[in-house]
Amino acid sequence: MRELASRVERNRLVETACDLVDIPSPTGHEQRLAEYLGEAFDSLGLHVAWQEVEDGRPNVVGTLAGTGGGKSLMFNGHTDTSYSGREPWLQGRGFKPQADVSGGEIYGLGISNMKGALACYVEAVRALRDARIRLQGDLVVAAVVGEIEKTQWGEDFRGKQYRGYAAGSRHLVTHGGIADMCVLGEPTELKLVLGHYGAMWLRISTRGEFVHTAFAAGRLTSNAIVRLRDVLDSVLEWVPQWEERASYRGQRGVVNVGAVRGGFPWRLSRTPGRADLFLDVRVPPTMPMTEARAAISDVVARLRERHPEHGIESEIYVTAPGAEIADDHELVHAVGESHRDVFGRAPEHDAVRWFSDASVLARYGVATLNYGPSSGLPGGEGESMEIRSLVDTARVYALTAARVCGVA
């Protein structure tokens, strides 16, 4: 095992990671990155499969065939980035699709979420090849589109740039892309994430009179935006109840007020006929989404009873379940032992409120563990990754492949 870990080459890994960052791949525009990874997989002798999720959005899957008799392992990672790099309010170097190596770190859009892990997958396969190790089980590297937490809504937000929330992994598992187990290299700070929350997104709307400002005097209480304040106040009263009800592995549930829409900025001389409040309700993996939906329906029903004149409507438009893996699962043990080999100590266990493609994979019987390099949340400079963390993570991945798949 020590020989295999030593085959991970720092400079080669950094070069791959920088190449990936330098290829812009916002959600909906992942093809160029898939082409790069397809060539990398081919050069390593992997069988390459190209899955066209939709025009210009392919999954690319490389398989290192085993000799037989071992279990199969998937390394899964998304190719889309959280931002495009063109957002005027994100000016740090870590928010741009251009790698910058400085002070032992790589800065650049996607390096932590999650091009750094994709580079580690490639380097782990290279290390296995250089060590002349043949695996018994198949090793699958799946680079998938559309994982970022975003979705289509209404008439204004349509198109492939809004199709995230496991769009690629859903296509993957319905077109043959499965394995006995999967490691997802989301940035977990080198902790074993045994469970993560899911999400339910909803809109709650109020109706109001559509009138000209000149005739609005004395009619403020029938304004849809003013009525929405009543809804928001009631929601804020409910949030602590949900936080308690949705507790999981020491984490409390959470509700985010994500957006508000109403009115016409270009024509303030008119009141809006409708105003919308958008909520992101995080749901623990132990709670069925139907139970969460029923809880939301109860909240809306109480709002209607409390404010019958507000014309309250609601819509749930994202239901993305959470996922978990048993503490004693063999994949947890394999990654834990590999981590111990590299770091000399056992890894911490964790549960998080963010979403990952484990949501889909686990429902197809692919036991999935989130484990990835240490990065920390983006600060003013944006995304960054310690090079040392990338090297150590690639070593853990290579050792895990040998443990799970078996050495021929």
TAPE-V838772 format. One record per backbone hydrogen bond with DSSP energy under -0.5 kcal/mol. NH is the residue of the N-H (numbers start at 0). CO is the residue of the C=O. Records with the same first field share a line. If there is no record, write none. Layout:
# TAPE-V838772
NH->CO  CO
This chain:
# TAPE-V838772
4->0
5->1
6->2  3
7->4
8->6
9->7
12->8
13->9
14->10
15->11
16->12
17->13
18->14
19->15
20->16
21->17
22->19
23->21
26->80
28->25
29->55
30->55
33->29
34->30
35->31
36->32
37->33
38->34
39->35
40->36
41->37
42->38
43->39  40
44->41
45->40
46->62
47->45
48->46  60
50->48  58
51->49
52->50  56
53->56
56->53
58->50
59->142
60->48
61->140
62->46
63->138
64->62
66->134
67->135
69->135
70->403
72->137
73->180
74->139
75->73  182
76->141
78->143
79->143
80->24
89->86
90->88
93->380
94->91
95->92
97->95
99->106
101->99  104
104->101
105->384
106->99  104
107->382
108->95
110->107
114->109
115->109  110
117->113
118->114
119->115
120->116
121->117
122->118
123->119
124->120
125->121
126->122
127->123
128->124
129->125
130->126
131->128
132->127
133->131
135->405
136->404
138->63
139->72  137
140->61
141->74  139
142->59  140
143->76  141
149->147
152->156
156->152
157->155
161->158
162->159
163->149  161
164->147
166->145
167->144
169->165
170->166
171->167
172->168
173->169
174->170  171
175->172
176->171
177->175
180->71
181->366
182->73
183->181  368
184->75  182
185->183
187->185
188->372
189->371
190->187
191->347
192->190  369
193->191  349
194->349
195->322
196->351
197->282
198->319
199->280
200->317
201->278
202->314
203->276
204->312
205->274
206->309
207->272
208->221
210->208
212->268
214->211
215->212
218->215
221->218
222->219
223->271
226->222
227->223
228->224  225
229->225  226
230->226
231->227
232->228
233->229
234->230
235->231
236->232
237->233
238->234
239->235
240->237
241->237
242->238
243->239
244->240
245->241
246->243
247->250
250->247
252->242
255->279
257->255  277
258->277
260->275
262->273
266->263
269->266
270->210
274->205
275->260
276->203
277->258
278->201
279->255
280->199  278
281->253  279
282->197
286->283
287->285
290->287
291->287
292->288
293->289
294->290
295->291
296->292
297->293
298->294
299->295
300->296
301->297
302->298
303->299
304->300
305->301
306->302
307->304
309->306
310->307
312->204
314->202
316->200  314
317->200
319->198
320->318
322->195
324->193
328->325
332->328
333->329
334->330
335->331
336->332
337->333
338->334
339->335
340->336
341->337
342->338
343->339
349->191
351->194
358->355
359->356
360->356
361->357
362->358
363->359  360
364->361
365->360
366->179  364
368->181
369->192
370->183  368
378->381
381->378
382->93
384->105
385->373
386->103
387->103
389->385
390->386
391->387
392->388
393->389
394->390
395->391
396->392
397->393
398->394
399->395
400->396
401->397
402->398
403->399
404->400
405->401
407->133  405
